[in-house]
Amino acid sequence: MERVLTIDGRPVAFRATAAVPRLYRMEYGRDIMQDMLELQNAINDAREGRGPIPPRLLSVFEDMSYLMAKHARPDEVTATSAEEWLDGFDTFSIYQVFPTIAQLWQANLKTTSTSKKKRGRRKGG
């Protein structure tokens, strides 16, 4: 699954596939599912006035964004780190980008999983 957002006046593609958890784990040594959940909770808390998003989770968001952008357009995203990639933007809002990344990830999960009932069904029986 892929989506393009306009960030700082230019199109930026993000891609989520079954390879992303492995790439994320190899690159950052963390579990993307756990990080996404923790980040979503922090964003919800911040929106409801229960404190700012912790700096550690902002770094997680930046890593996640960079990895999914590089996964979408490896020939265009030539930066070798999230810091180098982010340096190419004047602004980069977590509130604009994270919902798209979360939606992409959820859509990817829906298309790659099948229910146990469907896997267990046999024809003619």
N, C-alpha and C positions, 0 to 999 in steps of 0.2 A: 504494500500500500504506500502511496506517495501523495504528498500535498505540497503546494507551493504557497508561501506567505510573502507578503511584501514587508520587508524589514529595512528601515532606514532608506526607504525609497527604491529598493531593488528586490527582485524576486530571489527567494531562497527556498530550495527544495529540501524536504525532509522525507526520509523513507524508513519504514518499519517492515522488517521481514523476520523470519525465524532465525536468521543469523545474528540479529542485533544482540540478544542476551549473551551469546558466546563472545562476540566482538567486544562488548562492554566489559564482560568479566575478564577477558584477556588484557584489555587496555587499562582498566582501572581496578581490577581485583575486587569488584563489588557485584552484588546481585541487582540487576536493573528493576526487577519486580518490587523488591523491598524498597529500593530508593524511590521509585515512582510513588508508592503508597505513602512513604514518609514525606515526600515533597508535596503531594496532594493535600495531606493533612495540614502541613505547615502553611500552604497557600490559603486553605480554608480558614485556618486560625487567623492569619493576617487580615484577610478580608472582613472577618467578624470582629476585628479590633483586639484580638487576644495576643498581640505582640508581633514583632517583625519576623520575617523568614530568617532563620539562623544562617550565618555566613557559610557554614559547611554545606548546607543544602543549596545555597546559591551556586556553589562550585559544582555540586552534583548536577544541577540543572544545566549549567554551562557545558559540562562534559557530555551530558546526554544529547544536548542540542548539536554540539559539534559532531559527535559520532553519527547521529542520524543524518546530518547534512552531508557529511563525507560519504556516508553509505549511499546517499541519493545521487551525488554527483562527484565521484572520486577525481575526475579529470578537472573539475572546476575548483574544488576545495583542495588547494595545494598546501594549505597550512599544515604544519606538523604537530600542532598542539591547539587546544581550545583557546589558550591565551592569544596565540598568533592569529587564529581565526576571528576571535572577538575583536581584536585590534582593528579589523577592517570595517567596523561599524561605529557610528557615533552614538547610536542608542540601540538597546536590545532589551526589550521588556519581557520579564518572566510572565507577566499577566497576559501578554499577547501570544507568546510562543508556546508556553506549557500546555494550554488547553488543546492546541493542535497536536502536539506530540502525544498527549494522553489519548486523544481520540484516535490517532493513527495506531497507537499501540493496542487499544481496545478492539479496533476493527481488525487488526492483524490477528489477534487472539481468537476472534470469532471465526475467521476464515480458515485457521489452521487446526482447530480442534473439532473433533466429532464426539457426539455423545456415546456413552457406553452402550446404550440401547441400539443405536444405529450400527455400531461396530459388531454387536453380537447377533444381529438378525441374519437369518439364513433364508435363502430363497426356497420356496416350496415346503417349508417346514415350520 
